[in-house]
Amino acid sequence: MGSAKGKVGPAQGSRGGVGEKTKDKSASVTIEEQNKQLLSIFNGINEVIYVSDPETHEVLFVNKALERVLGRNPVGGLCYREFQGKDSPCEFCTNEIIKRIKPRTHVWEHCNPEVGRTYALHDRIFTWPDGRDVRVELAVDISDRKAAENSLRESEENLRVTLDSIGDAVIATDTGGRITRMNPIAEQLTGWSFKKAKGRPVCDVFNIFNSQTREPCRSPVEKVIETGKIIGLANHAMLKSKDGKEYHIADSGAPIKNDMGQAIGVVMVFRDITMEFAMQEQLFHSQKLEALGMLAGGIAHDFNNLLVGVYGYIDLARAVTDVPEVSDCLNSAMKSLERARALTSQMLTFAKGGVPQRKTVHIFPFLKESAQFALSGSKVSCRFKIPNDLYPCICDRNQIEQVVGNIVINAQQAMPDGGVVHMSAENRLIEGENPLGLPGGHYVRISIADSGGGINPNIAQRVFDPFFSTKIKGQGLGLSTAYSIMRRHDGAIEFESKPGHGSTFHVYIPADEKGIATGSSSSSDHAGTGRILLLDDEDIVLNALSSMLKSLGYEAVTATSGEQALELFLKEHKAGRTFTSMIFDLTIPGGMGGKEAIEHVRKVCPEVPVFVASGYDDDPVLADPTAFGFTACIRKPFTIGELARMLDSFLQKS
């Protein structure tokens, strides 16, 4: 039994031992399979994983991905040597960080020079099977992503540098019209920084309107989105910046499309053309004046010829009448004629310019006197602010007086209830291109300001137009004349005005720093003898001028063509007789005029005084008669006194 009993024991024991071994074996198989599965998972991951001891830096585990990167199995080695090729722990080691923040994960980036790759690293502490804390790191290779980011960043930088270098303003928007990009020129013109403008509707920043109607313009972005085409702004578009400045602009808008041809936004390119616009306006005004030149010049010339006769006969009548009532009437008639002469002078000046007889003069105090005279009898006074070191100017004194007088009268009319006109002057240096189109150099700028109602922006562009006036009795010639005079002086005139706050006109006159003002000769009574040859195609001029010369003691010999005048001159010269002087009309329609006749005269007799008389103001002969062989000039119409002063300067008195 014992044996049996003994057999049973072992048999039972054997059965019990086999069961336990089977269980242990099953457990081992299960753990081994789990380990294999986990290992298979780790090795199947393409990202690098490793485990190391944070105290000893020993590598405890790596997955196949890391083995492939290294080309070997580094388990058992030291992490800093195996992964970084260093002989001591890395200065950027995160062991202390992850031990401190356990169990949280520390995420960071690192470029490994050993393998030439950049990784996003996820480090943390966890417990190893033997109970110690170990370091596990998941390294995600982001080299390609970083390269793409760097490439994108480089492209962005290149685009930024390119846009910043462009001389035009650039604004880009998305399809909803919200701003996505601006360059510095756009910031400068709009008054908005990109930081503040980004994401805003473009209409908040790009505020455009029609310069003529002042009505808002439709946003180019809307047009581009609707049509999908490149569009440009209409003429007269102006941009109003955030700080209130206004710019004339030229603009175009175009769709921004992706690789599939779909619109993803709009780009607008625009530039400031304020200076070009101002120069075009100057040219436009000049062309309008030229268009009226021939008509106004012809009318004024014929009218001046008529006035010569009227002037002469009235002067003669005044000299011989002893009746006070008649004398008063003649004096009144002469005053009316003076107004008529001023009107024709203005017509010639704005239409054909009137070549200025320029000399170096100091423009004050005579401009001060001119302004005060223009305001005499009105409720408006004038205050002056003139520096002592003001440059002398190269100008025609009479014409500049006319410019200032016209502007002052305009200012006085703008203040019907009275007020003050402020006149100031200063030296100005103009350099490079400028909206006025002036050559570089020194100028005197005269500023004339009033406190009237100002100029409506809707008519501002017509202020210098001939015959344009907002006044019931205005002729519309004052500012047109001033504009033309300054153009002929190689100067300029401009104005600034705000409705309700008055207007200021600025006149730029070429200056002569080294010039010395010249005085004008005084007139004197004149009486002479001898014969004077007259050349003119108008009988009324010949008759009136003959009578005027007779009253001064001369005998007049008349000719109606240059050929006839030369025939008379040569006949007298061959006979040993000579004319005391000659007065030639400058142009004779259909025949030889004084300009051609003087050349023949000078070949025979270079010393005889020959004067030129003309109703045209724009011929260069009048500006410099001596350069063309004449002794001096006189403009039609003229009085006996003006004729006498000219003759007195060059002929001997009896």
Residue pairs with C-beta under 8 A, 6 or more apart in sequence:
42 49
42 63
42 64
43 63
43 64
43 65
45 63
45 65
46 65
47 65
47 138
47 139
47 140
47 141
48 62
48 63
48 65
48 66
48 69
48 119
48 137
48 138
48 139
48 140
48 141
49 61
49 62
49 63
49 65
49 66
49 136
49 137
49 138
49 139
50 59
50 61
50 62
50 63
50 66
50 74
50 79
50 83
50 136
50 137
50 139
51 59
51 60
51 61
51 62
51 128
51 134
51 135
51 136
51 137
52 58
52 59
52 60
52 79
52 134
52 135
52 137
53 60
53 132
53 134
53 135
54 95
54 98
54 99
54 125
54 133
54 134
54 135
56 78
57 78
57 79
57 80
57 89
58 76
58 77
58 78
58 79
59 74
59 75
59 76
59 77
59 78
59 79
59 82
60 75
60 128
60 134
61 75
62 70
62 73
62 74
62 75
66 74
66 139
67 73
67 74
69 115
69 117
70 82
70 83
70 115
74 82
74 83
80 86
80 87
80 88
80 89
80 90
80 93
81 87
83 112
83 114
84 90
84 112
84 113
84 114
85 114
92 110
94 106
94 108
94 121
94 123
95 135
97 106
97 123
98 105
98 106
98 123
98 124
98 125
98 135
99 125
99 133
102 124
102 125
102 133
103 124
103 125
103 126
104 124
105 122
105 123
105 124
106 122
106 123
106 124
107 120
107 121
107 122
107 123
108 120
108 121
108 123
109 118
109 119
109 120
109 121
109 142
110 118
110 119
110 121
111 117
111 118
111 119
112 118
112 119
117 141
117 143
118 141
118 142
118 143
118 146
119 139
119 140
119 141
119 142
119 143
120 139
120 140
120 142
121 137
121 138
121 139
121 140
122 137
122 138
122 139
122 140
123 135
123 136
123 137
124 135
124 136
125 133
125 134
125 135
125 136
126 133
126 134
126 136
127 133
127 134
128 134
163 170
163 181
163 183
164 183
164 184
166 183
166 185
167 185
167 271
168 185
168 269
168 270
168 271
169 182
169 183
169 185
169 186
169 188
169 189
169 190
169 269
169 270
169 271
169 272
170 181
170 182
170 183
170 185
170 186
170 267
170 268
170 269
171 179
171 181
171 182
171 186
171 190
171 202
171 205
171 206
171 267
171 268
171 270
172 179
172 180
172 181
172 182
172 256
172 265
172 266
172 267
172 268
173 179
173 180
173 202
173 221
173 265
173 266
173 267
173 268
174 180
174 264
174 265
175 225
175 263
175 264
175 265
175 266
177 201
177 202
177 203
177 219
177 221
177 222
177 225
177 266
178 199
178 200
178 201
178 202
179 194
179 197
179 198
179 199
179 200
179 201
179 202
179 205
180 198
180 265
181 194
182 190
182 192
182 194
182 197
182 198
182 205
185 271
186 194
186 270
187 193
187 194
187 197
189 239
189 241
189 247
189 249
189 270
189 272
190 197
190 205
190 206
190 207
190 239
190 241
190 242
191 241
191 242
191 243
191 245
192 205
192 242
197 204
197 205
202 219
202 221
202 268
203 219
205 242
206 219
206 239
206 268
207 216
207 239
207 240
207 241
208 216
208 217
208 219
208 233
208 237
208 238
208 239
208 240
208 249
208 251
209 215
209 216
209 217
209 237
209 238
209 240
210 216
210 217
210 234
210 236
210 237
210 238
211 236
211 237
211 238
211 248
212 236
212 458
212 461
213 458
214 457
214 458
217 233
217 234
217 237
220 231
220 233
220 251
220 252
220 253
220 266
220 268
221 253
221 266
221 268
223 231
223 253
224 230
224 231
224 253
224 254
224 255
224 266
225 255
225 263
225 266
228 255
228 263
229 255
230 252
230 253
230 254
230 255
231 252
231 253
231 254
232 250
232 251
232 252
232 253
233 249
233 250
233 251
233 252
233 270
236 248
237 248
237 249
237 250
237 251
238 246
238 247
238 248
238 249
239 246
239 247
239 249
239 270
240 246
241 247
247 272
247 273
247 274
248 272
248 273
248 274
248 276
248 277
249 270
249 271
249 272
249 273
250 270
250 271
250 273
251 268
251 269
251 270
251 271
252 268
252 269
252 270
253 266
253 267
253 268
253 269
254 266
254 267
254 269
255 263
255 265
255 266
256 263
256 264
256 265
256 266
256 267
257 263
257 264
258 264
274 435
275 433
275 434
275 435
278 435
278 436
278 437
279 435
279 437
281 461
282 436
282 437
282 492
285 464
285 465
285 483
286 487
288 465
288 466
289 350
289 351
289 353
289 466
289 480
289 483
289 484
289 487
292 350
292 351
292 466
293 351
293 352
293 618
295 351
296 347
296 348
296 350
296 351
296 352
297 348
297 351
297 352
297 616
297 618
299 347
300 344
300 345
300 347
300 348
300 351
300 615
301 614
301 615
301 616
302 615
303 340
303 344
303 615
304 341
304 344
304 615
304 635
304 636
304 637
305 536
305 538
305 540
305 541
305 615
305 636
305 637
306 540
307 337
307 340
307 341
307 344
307 636
307 637
308 538
308 540
308 541
308 544
308 545
308 636
308 637
308 638
309 540
309 541
309 543
309 544
310 337
310 544
310 637
311 334
311 337
311 544
311 637
311 638
311 639
311 640
312 544
312 545
312 547
312 548
312 640
313 544
313 547
314 330
314 333
314 334
314 337
315 334
315 548
315 639
315 640
315 641
316 547
316 548
316 551
316 640
317 326
317 330
318 327
318 330
318 331
318 334
319 551
319 640
321 327
321 330
334 639
337 637
341 637
343 475
343 477
345 354
345 402
345 617
346 402
346 477
346 478
346 481
347 477
348 354
348 616
348 617
348 618
349 399
349 402
349 481
349 484
349 485
349 488
349 617
350 466
350 477
350 480
350 481
350 483
350 484
351 466
351 484
352 616
352 617
352 618
353 484
353 485
353 487
353 488
353 617
353 618
354 399
354 484
354 485
354 488
354 617
354 618
355 488
355 617
355 618
355 619
355 620
355 622
355 623
356 395
356 396
356 399
356 485
356 488
356 489
356 623
357 396
357 622
357 623
358 394
358 395
358 396
358 489
358 623
359 394
359 395
359 396
359 397
359 518
360 392
360 393
360 394
360 512
360 515
360 516
360 517
360 518
361 392
361 393
361 395
361 397
361 515
361 517
361 518
362 390
362 392
362 393
362 517
363 390
363 392
363 393
363 395
363 397
363 400
363 425
363 444
363 446
363 509
364 386
364 390
364 425
366 397
366 401
367 400
367 401
367 404
367 423
367 446
368 382
368 384
368 386
368 423
370 401
370 404
370 405
370 408
371 382
371 384
371 404
371 405
371 408
371 421
371 423
371 448
372 382
373 405
374 404
374 405
374 408
374 409
374 412
375 381
375 382
375 408
375 412
375 421
378 412
378 418
379 415
379 417
379 418
379 419
380 411
380 412
380 415
380 418
380 419
380 420
380 421
381 420
381 421
382 408
382 420
382 421
382 422
382 423
383 420
383 421
383 422
383 423
384 423
384 424
385 422
385 423
385 424
385 425
386 423
386 424
386 425
387 425
387 426
387 427
389 427
390 425
390 426
390 427
390 444
391 427
391 442
391 444
391 511
391 512
391 513
392 511
392 512
392 513
392 515
392 516
392 517
393 400
393 444
393 509
393 510
393 511
393 512
394 509
394 510
394 511
394 512
394 515
395 489
395 491
395 509
395 510
396 485
396 489
399 485
399 488
399 489
400 485
400 489
400 509
402 481
402 482
402 485
403 481
403 482
403 485
403 486
403 493
403 507
404 423
404 446
404 448
404 507
406 478
406 479
406 481
406 482
407 448
407 478
407 479
407 482
407 505
407 507
408 421
408 423
408 448
409 478
410 478
410 479
410 505
411 421
411 448
411 449
411 450
411 452
411 503
411 505
412 421
412 450
413 471
413 474
414 450
414 452
414 453
414 502
414 503
415 421
415 450
415 451
415 452
419 450
419 451
419 452
420 451
421 448
421 449
421 450
422 447
422 448
422 449
422 450
423 446
423 447
423 448
423 449
424 446
424 447
424 449
425 444
425 445
425 446
425 447
426 444
426 445
426 447
427 442
427 443
427 444
427 445
427 511
428 442
428 443
428 444
428 445
428 508
429 441
429 442
429 443
430 436
430 438
430 439
430 440
430 441
430 442
430 443
430 508
431 440
432 440
435 494
436 492
436 494
436 508
437 492
438 490
438 491
438 492
438 508
439 490
441 510
441 511
442 510
442 511
442 513
443 491
443 508
443 509
443 510
443 511
444 508
444 509
444 511
445 506
445 507
445 508
445 509
446 506
446 507
446 509
447 504
447 505
447 506
447 507
448 504
448 505
448 507
449 502
449 503
449 504
449 505
450 502
450 503
450 504
451 501
451 502
452 502
452 503
453 499
453 500
453 502
454 497
454 498
454 499
454 500
454 501
454 502
454 503
455 463
455 495
455 497
455 499
455 503
456 499
457 499
459 468
459 470
460 497
462 468
463 479
463 495
464 479
464 480
464 482
464 483
464 493
465 476
465 480
466 476
466 477
466 480
467 475
467 476
467 477
467 480
468 476
468 480
469 475
469 476
482 493
482 507
483 493
486 492
486 493
486 507
486 508
486 509
489 509
489 510
490 510
491 507
491 508
491 509
491 510
492 507
492 508
493 505
493 506
493 507
493 508
494 505
494 506
495 503
495 504
495 505
495 506
496 503
496 504
496 506
497 503
497 504
521 645
521 649
523 641
523 644
523 645
523 648
524 645
524 648
525 644
525 648
526 552
526 644
526 645
526 647
526 648
526 651
526 653
527 552
527 553
527 653
527 654
528 552
528 553
528 554
528 580
528 647
528 651
528 652
528 653
528 654
529 553
529 554
529 580
529 654
530 554
530 555
530 579
530 580
530 581
531 554
531 555
531 556
531 557
531 579
531 580
532 549
532 554
532 555
532 556
532 557
532 579
532 580
532 581
532 582
532 583
533 557
533 558
533 559
533 565
533 568
533 569
533 579
533 581
533 582
533 583
534 542
534 545
534 546
534 549
534 556
534 557
534 558
534 559
534 582
534 583
535 558
535 559
535 560
535 561
535 562
535 564
535 565
535 582
535 583
535 584
535 585
535 588
535 593
535 594
535 597
536 542
536 545
536 558
536 560
536 585
536 613
537 560
537 561
537 585
537 588
537 589
537 591
538 585
539 560
541 585
541 636
542 556
542 558
542 560
545 556
545 583
545 643
546 556
546 558
548 640
548 643
549 555
549 556
549 643
550 556
551 640
552 640
552 643
552 644
552 647
553 654
554 580
557 568
557 579
559 565
559 567
559 568
560 588
561 588
561 591
561 592
562 584
562 588
562 591
562 592
562 593
562 594
562 596
562 597
563 591
563 592
565 582
565 584
565 597
566 592
566 597
566 600
566 601
569 579
569 582
569 601
569 604
569 605
570 604
572 578
572 579
573 604
573 605
578 605
578 608
579 608
580 609
580 651
581 608
581 609
581 610
581 611
581 647
581 650
581 651
582 601
582 608
582 609
582 610
582 611
583 610
583 611
583 612
583 613
583 634
584 593
584 594
584 597
584 598
584 610
584 611
584 612
584 613
584 630
585 593
585 594
585 612
585 613
585 614
586 593
586 594
586 595
586 612
586 613
586 614
586 616
586 619
586 621
586 622
587 593
587 594
587 595
587 614
587 616
588 594
594 612
594 630
595 612
595 621
595 628
598 610
598 612
598 628
598 629
598 630
599 629
601 608
601 610
601 629
602 629
609 631
609 632
609 650
609 651
610 629
610 630
610 631
611 625
611 630
611 631
611 632
611 633
611 634
611 646
611 650
612 621
612 622
612 625
612 628
612 630
612 632
612 633
612 634
613 633
613 634
613 635
613 636
613 638
614 621
614 622
614 633
614 635
614 636
615 635
615 636
615 637
616 622
617 635
620 627
620 628
621 628
621 630
621 633
622 633
622 635
625 631
625 632
625 633
626 632
631 650
632 646
632 649
632 650
634 642
634 643
634 646
